[in-house]
């Protein structure tokens, strides 16, 4: 045995590291070139399960990881942007999308890995343009993926002459369940199904494992990859846990089915290999692709049943806020603009409730520093932005109808209010970021500063609450009260700034704490301004 054990382990694990890094780097590059549209694609194109499957495939090809897609999906489900049934489609698609990596590996360009890395790094280091950078990142990751694979398979070559390894592969050929377990465990450890497949492709290419032994590992690898979604779903909503459970269930069912028909399936792949003249790597890629696609086609019609099973397995009520727009029915735009305006107003008030809830969560986050509250606040901000787009689109469509003078006024007022509520969302998001900054840099606030913030926060929350109430009931008195409160907020901001300067001069608090304090105060003051704007629309409406 020419190569010693240490060298072998170094090559294998070093190669695995470079491979995983390559995949991640490439996925990041692809994601940057696709912009943040991935979430939008998942959000928009998942109307029915089939579209969900296609969206899942597309996003996974861009992310280069099915786990990544599943994690985003779990996030969307827990934020109420996607139903369980839509999520199941996306997860099935993600399983198909992940086979693309195996096909890429099947193209035999291992010996060009280093020049590809060189090209990628030239693009990364010698160009200023963002576009070229992203592309360089994709190319570099692509090269690294192959370089890592080459190293891994180099490290595995000496295994041939090992008696123990030989026995293991023989056992796997005769006992498929063992193969499934090996595939599952390995994928759980490296957290990447593509890595397991890559290693499998190398082993098969070196004829260290035959097809019959390789296929069960491939199935197990699909079960192992679900662990990422399971980890992502820990501590999230019931719906998200169900989405993750579906992923596990889907792959378990698929594996069971294919283990039953392992004989015929192996023969089919052998036949394809001969007919299409495939190299060993491509043979595994085809097997992987056929397995995942067939599995999806078989289970696609049973999405409702799958959803039912996981709902039974994971009981519990979904305490989820429905973040999608609920009242914007396009039918009314044509038929009855006045109802449409009423609908838009309902939706604006819902959006306002989210803003209020977000403010309260931000206040809780400031007091408790518990990230649960910051996550809720940011999720609400997401929902506000989503509603902002939807309501604005609806109102723009509505403006083409013939509106009476009063309706026109109301329409304009809603347009403005939406903008104000959206800005409130931006401001509490700023505050969340300031608190996160405060925590990350261990910035200490004095107790008086915290009390001052608490007082101002409570006043701001009440002001926003009243502004929304005034809008809801068209109530002049409440609207006047909002204007009064806002003057209080302005006065408070000035006083707090002065007190803060005194504290700084007396050396009670640091400059960093001062920046955080003043910024939170000025964000709250801005929120007050937006509340007054809303109140003034109500007052203006009654003039």
C-alpha positions in Angstrom: 0.0 0.0 0.0 1.9 3.1 -1.3 -0.2 5.7 0.4 -0.2 5.9 4.1 -3.4 6.2 6.2 -2.7 9.8 7.2 -2.3 10.9 3.6 -5.5 9.1 2.7 -7.6 10.6 5.4 -6.2 14.1 4.7 -7.0 13.8 1.0 -10.4 12.4 1.6 -11.5 14.9 4.3 -9.7 17.9 2.7 -11.4 17.0 -0.6 -14.7 16.7 1.1 -14.2 20.1 2.6 -13.3 21.7 -0.7 -16.2 20.0 -2.4 -18.8 21.2 0.2 -17.3 24.7 0.1 -17.4 24.6 -3.7 -21.1 23.7 -3.7 -21.9 26.4 -1.2 -19.9 29.1 -2.9 -21.4 28.2 -6.3 -24.9 28.3 -4.8 -24.3 31.7 -3.2 -23.0 33.0 -6.5 -26.0 31.7 -8.4 -28.3 33.1 -5.7 -26.7 36.6 -6.0 -27.1 36.6 -9.8 -30.7 35.5 -9.4 -31.1 38.3 -6.9 -33.5 37.8 -4.0 -36.0 36.6 -6.4 -35.9 33.1 -5.2 -38.3 33.6 -2.3 -40.6 35.5 -4.7 -40.5 32.6 -7.2 -41.5 30.2 -4.4 -44.1 32.6 -3.2 -45.6 33.4 -6.5 -45.4 30.2 -8.5 -46.7 27.7 -6.1 -50.4 28.1 -6.9 -50.9 24.4 -7.5 -48.7 21.4 -6.6 -47.4 20.9 -10.1 -46.2 24.5 -10.3 -44.7 24.0 -6.8 -42.7 21.1 -8.1 -41.3 23.2 -11.0 -40.5 26.1 -8.7 -38.8 23.7 -6.4 -36.7 22.2 -9.2 -35.7 25.7 -10.4 -34.8 27.2 -7.1 -32.8 24.1 -6.1 -30.8 24.2 -9.3 -29.9 27.8 -8.4 -29.1 27.1 -4.8 -27.3 23.8 -5.5 -28.9 22.3 -2.4 -32.2 20.7 -1.8 -31.8 21.4 1.9 -31.5 25.1 1.1 -34.8 25.1 -0.8 -36.5 23.1 1.9 -35.3 25.5 4.6 -36.6 28.5 2.6 -39.9 26.6 2.2 -40.1 25.8 5.9 -39.6 29.5 6.5 -42.3 30.5 4.1 -44.7 28.0 5.6 -44.0 29.2 9.1 -44.5 32.8 8.0 -47.9 31.9 6.5 -46.9 32.7 2.9 -47.4 29.1 1.8 -49.8 26.4 2.7 -48.7 22.9 3.6 -49.9 21.5 0.3 -48.0 24.0 -1.8 -44.9 23.3 0.3 -45.1 19.6 -0.4 -44.9 20.2 -4.1 -41.9 22.5 -3.7 -40.2 19.8 -1.5 -40.8 17.2 -4.2 -39.3 19.5 -6.8 -36.3 20.2 -4.6 -35.6 16.5 -4.6 -35.5 16.4 -8.4 -33.5 19.7 -8.6 -30.8 18.2 -6.4 -30.0 15.5 -9.0 -28.7 18.2 -11.3 -25.4 18.3 -9.3 -25.0 14.6 -9.9 -25.3 15.2 -13.6 -22.8 18.0 -13.5 -20.4 15.6 -11.7 -21.1 13.0 -14.4 -19.6 15.3 -17.0 -16.0 14.3 -16.9 -14.1 17.5 -16.4 -12.1 16.6 -13.3 -8.8 17.2 -14.9 -9.8 20.8 -15.8 -10.8 21.6 -12.2 -7.7 23.7 -11.5 -7.9 25.9 -14.6 -11.5 26.4 -13.9 -10.6 27.6 -10.4 -8.0 29.9 -11.9 -10.5 31.5 -14.2 -13.0 31.9 -11.4 -10.3 33.6 -9.2 -9.2 35.9 -11.9 -12.9 37.1 -12.2 -13.1 37.5 -8.5 -9.8 39.4 -8.0 -9.2 41.5 -11.1 -12.6 42.8 -11.9 -14.6 45.5 -10.2 -18.0 44.7 -11.6 -20.5 43.0 -9.3 -21.9 40.9 -12.2 -18.4 39.5 -13.1 -17.9 38.8 -9.4 -21.0 36.8 -9.0 -20.1 34.9 -12.2 -16.6 34.4 -10.9 -18.0 33.0 -7.7 -20.1 30.5 -9.7 -17.1 29.4 -11.8 -14.8 29.2 -8.8 -17.3 27.1 -6.8 -17.8 24.9 -9.9 -14.1 24.2 -10.2 -13.7 23.7 -6.4 -16.5 21.1 -6.5 -14.5 19.1 -9.0 -11.2 19.6 -7.4 -12.6 18.4 -4.1 -14.1 15.4 -5.8 -10.7 14.5 -7.4 -9.0 14.7 -4.0 -11.7 12.6 -2.4 -11.5 9.9 -5.0 -7.7 10.0 -4.8 -8.0 9.4 -1.1 -10.3 6.5 -1.6 -8.3 4.6 -4.2 -6.2 2.7 -1.6 -9.4 1.3 -0.1 -9.5 -1.2 -3.0 -6.8 -3.3 -1.5 -8.4 -3.3 1.9 -10.1 -6.6 2.8 -12.6 -5.0 5.2 -13.8 -2.5 2.6 -14.3 -5.2 0.0 -16.3 -7.2 2.5 -18.5 -4.2 3.2 -19.3 -3.5 -0.4 -20.1 -7.2 -1.0 -22.4 -7.1 2.0 -24.1 -4.0 0.7 -24.8 -5.6 -2.6 -26.5 -8.6 -0.9 -28.2 -6.5 1.9 -29.8 -3.4 0.5 -31.0 -2.2 3.9 -27.4 -1.9 5.0 -26.7 0.3 2.0 -29.7 2.6 2.9 -28.4 3.0 6.4 -24.9 3.8 5.2 -26.2 6.4 2.8 -28.5 8.0 5.4 -25.8 8.2 8.1 -23.2 9.6 5.8 -25.5 12.2 4.4 -26.6 13.2 7.9 -23.0 13.7 8.9 -21.9 15.8 5.9 -25.2 17.5 5.5 -25.1 17.3 1.8 -26.7 14.7 -0.4 -24.5 15.8 -3.3 -21.4 14.9 -1.5 -22.6 11.4 -0.8 -23.6 11.0 -4.5 -20.2 12.4 -5.6 -18.3 9.9 -3.5 -20.6 7.1 -4.7 -19.9 8.2 -8.3 -16.2 8.0 -7.6 -16.4 4.6 -6.0 -18.5 3.2 -8.8 -16.1 4.7 -11.4 -13.2 2.9 -9.7 -15.4 -0.3 -9.7 -15.1 -0.5 -6.0 -18.8 -0.9 -5.6 -21.3 -2.4 -8.1 -24.6 -0.9 -9.1 -26.6 -3.2 -6.9 -24.7 -2.0 -3.9 -24.6 1.6 -4.9 -28.4 2.2 -5.5 -29.5 1.6 -1.9 -26.9 4.1 -0.7 -28.4 6.5 -3.2 -31.9 6.0 -1.6 -30.5 6.4 1.9 -28.8 9.6 0.8 -32.2 11.0 0.1 -33.4 10.2 3.5 -30.3 11.7 5.1 -30.7 15.0 3.3 -34.1 15.6 5.1 -32.2 16.1 8.4 -31.5 19.7 7.4 -35.2 20.5 7.1 -35.9 18.8 10.3 -33.2 20.9 12.1 -34.6 24.0 10.4 -38.1 23.2 11.7 -37.1 22.8 15.3 -38.8 25.5 17.4 -40.9 26.8 14.5 -44.6 26.7 13.9 -46.6 23.6 13.6 -47.0 24.1 9.9 -43.2 24.2 9.4 -42.7 21.1 11.4 -45.3 19.4 9.1 -43.5 20.6 6.0 -40.3 19.0 7.3 -42.1 15.8 8.3 -43.5 15.6 4.8 -39.9 15.7 3.4 -38.9 12.8 5.6 -42.1 10.8 4.8 -41.8 11.5 1.0 -38.3 10.1 0.9 -39.1 7.1 3.2 -42.0 6.1 1.0 -39.9 6.4 -2.1 -37.1 4.4 -0.7 -39.5 1.6 0.4 -41.1 1.5 -3.0 -37.7 1.3 -4.8 -36.3 -1.3 -2.4 -39.2 -3.6 -3.4 -38.4 -3.2 -7.1 -34.6 -3.0 -6.6 -33.9 -5.9 -9.0 -35.9 -4.5 -12.0 -34.6 -1.0 -11.3 -31.0 -2.2 -11.3 -31.6 -4.0 -14.6 -33.2 -0.8 -16.1 -30.2 1.3 -15.1 -27.8 -1.4 -16.5 -29.8 -1.3 -19.8 -29.6 2.5 -20.0 -25.9 2.4 -19.3 -25.3 0.2 -22.3 -27.9 1.9 -24.6 -26.7 5.5 -23.9 -23.1 4.5 -23.4 -22.9 6.2 -20.1 -19.7 6.5 -18.0 -20.0 5.2 -14.4 -20.6 8.7 -12.9 -23.4 9.4 -15.4 -24.9 6.0 -14.6 -25.3 7.0 -11.0 -26.6 10.4 -11.9 -29.3 8.8 -14.1 -30.2 6.4 -11.4 -30.5 9.3 -9.0 -32.6 11.4 -11.4 -34.9 8.6 -12.4 -35.4 7.6 -8.7 -36.4 11.2 -7.6 -38.5 12.0 -10.7 -40.4 8.7 -10.5 -40.9 9.1 -6.8 -42.4 12.6 -7.3 -44.7 11.4 -10.2 -45.9 8.5 -8.0 -46.6 10.6 -5.0 -47.8 13.9 -6.6 -51.4 12.8 -6.9 -51.4 11.9 -3.2 -50.3 15.3 -1.9 -53.6 15.8 -0.1 -53.2 12.4 1.6 -49.6 13.2 2.6 -50.8 16.5 4.0 -53.4 14.6 6.0 -51.0 12.1 7.4 -48.5 14.7 8.6 -51.4 16.7 10.1 -52.4 13.6 12.0 -48.7 12.8 13.0 -48.1 16.4 14.2 -51.2 17.6 15.8 -51.8 21.1 17.0 -53.5 24.2 15.9 -51.7 26.6 13.6 -51.3 29.7 15.5 -50.3 31.4 12.4 -51.2 34.8 11.3 -52.5 34.6 7.7 -50.0 37.0 6.1 -51.4 37.0 2.6 -53.9 39.7 1.6 -57.4 38.5 2.4 -59.8 41.2 1.1 -58.4 42.3 -2.2 -60.9 40.7 -4.6 -60.3 41.9 -8.2 -63.9 41.2 -9.1 -65.1 44.4 -7.3 -62.8 46.7 -9.3 -65.0 46.3 -12.4 -68.3 45.9 -10.7 -68.4 48.1 -7.7 -65.5 50.4 -7.1 -67.0 51.6 -3.8 -66.9 48.0 -2.4 -63.4 47.7 -3.7 -62.4 50.7 -1.8 -64.0 49.3 1.3 -62.1 46.1 0.7 -58.8 47.9 0.3 -59.5 49.8 3.5 -60.0 46.5 5.4 -56.7 45.3 4.1 -55.0 48.6 5.1 -56.3 48.2 8.6 -55.0 44.6 8.7 -51.6 45.9 7.6 -51.8 48.5 10.3 -52.5 45.8 12.9 -49.3 44.0 11.7 -47.4 47.3 12.2 -48.7 47.7 15.7 -48.0 44.1 16.6 -44.5 44.5 15.1 -43.9 47.6 17.3 -45.0 45.7 20.4 -42.7 42.8 19.5 -39.8 45.2 19.0 -40.5 46.7 22.4 -40.5 43.2 23.9 -37.2 42.5 22.2 -35.7 45.7 23.7 -36.8 44.6 27.2 -36.1 40.9 27.1 -33.4 40.6 24.3 -35.2 37.3 23.4 -34.6 36.7 19.7 -38.1 35.1 19.5 -39.5 38.7 19.5 -37.0 40.0 16.9 -37.9 37.1 14.6 -41.6 37.9 15.0 -41.0 41.6 14.3 -39.0 40.9 11.2 -41.6 38.4 10.0 -44.3 41.0 10.5 -42.2 43.5 8.6 -42.0 41.0 5.8 -45.7 40.7 5.8 -46.2 44.5 5.8 -44.0 44.8 2.7 -45.9 42.0 1.0 -49.2 43.7 1.8 -47.8 47.1 0.7 -47.1 45.7 -2.8 -50.5 43.9 -3.0 -52.6 46.8 -1.8 -50.8 49.4 -3.9 -51.2 47.2 -7.0 -54.9 46.8 -6.1 -55.4 50.6 -5.6 -53.5 51.4 -8.9 -55.9 49.0 -10.8 -58.8 50.6 -9.0 -57.7 54.1 -10.1 -58.6 53.2 -13.7 -62.3 52.8 -12.7 -64.5 55.8 -12.7 -64.6 57.0 -9.1 -66.8 59.7 -7.6 -65.1 62.7 -6.0 -65.6 61.2 -2.5 -64.3 57.8 -3.6 -61.3 59.5 -5.2 -60.4 61.3 -1.9 -60.7 58.0 0.0 -58.6 56.3 -2.7 -55.8 58.9 -2.3 -56.0 58.7 1.4 -55.5 54.9 1.4 -52.6 55.2 -1.1 -50.9 57.6 1.4 -51.8 55.5 4.5 -50.3 52.4 3.0 -47.1 54.3 2.5 -47.1 55.5 6.1 -47.7 52.1 7.5 -45.0 50.6 5.4 -42.6 53.3 6.7 -43.6 52.4 10.3 -42.5 48.8 9.5 -39.2 50.1 8.2 -38.6 52.1 11.4 -39.3 49.3 13.8 -37.0 47.1 11.6 -34.3 49.7 12.1 -34.9 49.6 15.9 -34.6 45.8 15.9 -31.3 46.1 14.1 -30.1 48.7 16.6 -30.9 46.4 19.5 -29.1 43.6 17.7 -26.1 45.9 17.2 -26.3 46.8 20.9 -26.2 43.1 21.9 -23.5 42.1 19.4 -21.2 44.8 20.7 -22.2 44.4 24.3 -23.2 48.0 24.5 -24.4 48.8 28.1 -27.4 51.2 28.5 -28.0 53.0 31.8 -31.2 52.1 33.7 -32.6 55.6 33.2 -32.0 55.4 29.4 -33.9 52.1 29.4 -36.8 53.6 31.4 -36.9 56.6 29.0 -37.0 54.3 26.0 -39.8 52.3 27.7 -41.9 55.4 28.3 -41.4 56.7 24.7 -42.1 53.3 23.3 -45.4 53.0 25.1 -46.4 56.5 24.0 -45.6 55.7 20.4 -47.5 52.4 20.5 -50.6 54.1 21.9 -50.3 56.9 19.2 -50.1 54.4 16.4 -53.0 52.5 17.9 -55.2 55.6 18.1 -54.2 56.7 14.5 -55.5 53.3 13.2 -58.6 53.6 15.4 -59.3 57.1 14.0 -58.9 55.7 10.5 -61.2 52.8 11.2 -64.0 54.8 12.7 -63.3 58.1 10.9 -63.2 59.5 14.4 -62.2 63.2 14.6 -61.7 63.4 18.3 -59.3 60.5 18.3 -57.5 62.0 15.3 -57.0 65.2 17.3 -55.7 63.3 20.2 -53.1 61.6 17.9 -51.9 65.1 16.9 -51.6 66.0 20.6 -49.7 62.8 21.4 -47.4 63.4 18.5 -46.5 66.8 19.9 -45.7 65.0 23.2 -43.5 62.5 21.3 -41.6 65.4 19.6 -41.2 67.1 23.0 -40.0 63.9 24.5 -37.5 63.3 21.8 -36.0 66.7 22.4 -35.9 66.2 26.2 -34.4 62.7 25.9 -31.7 64.0 23.6 -30.7 66.7 26.1 -30.7 64.3 29.1 -28.7 61.9 27.1 -26.1 64.6 26.4 -25.9 65.3 30.1 -25.4 61.6 30.8 -22.6 61.5 28.2 -20.9 64.6 29.8 -21.1 63.1 33.2 -19.5 59.9 31.8 -22.5 57.8 32.8 -22.8 56.2 29.4 -20.6 55.4 26.5 -20.6 57.0 23.0 -21.7 53.8 21.5 -24.7 53.5 23.9 -25.5 57.1 23.0 -25.6 56.4 19.3 -28.0 53.4 19.8 -30.2 55.4 22.2 -30.5 58.5 20.0 -31.2 56.4 16.9 -33.9 54.4 18.7 -35.5 57.7 19.9 -35.4 59.3 16.5 -36.9 56.2 14.9 -39.7 56.3 17.4 -40.2 60.0 16.7 -40.5 59.2 13.0 -43.1 56.5 13.7 -45.0 59.2 15.6 -44.9 61.4 12.5 -46.3 58.7 10.3 -49.1 58.1 12.9 -50.0 61.8 12.7 -50.0 61.6 8.9 -52.6 58.9 9.1 -54.7 61.0 11.6 -54.4 64.1 9.4 -55.8 62.2 6.4 -58.9 61.5 8.6 -59.1 65.1 9.7 -58.6 66.3 6.1 -61.3 63.9 4.9 -63.8 65.7 7.1 -62.9 69.2 6.3 
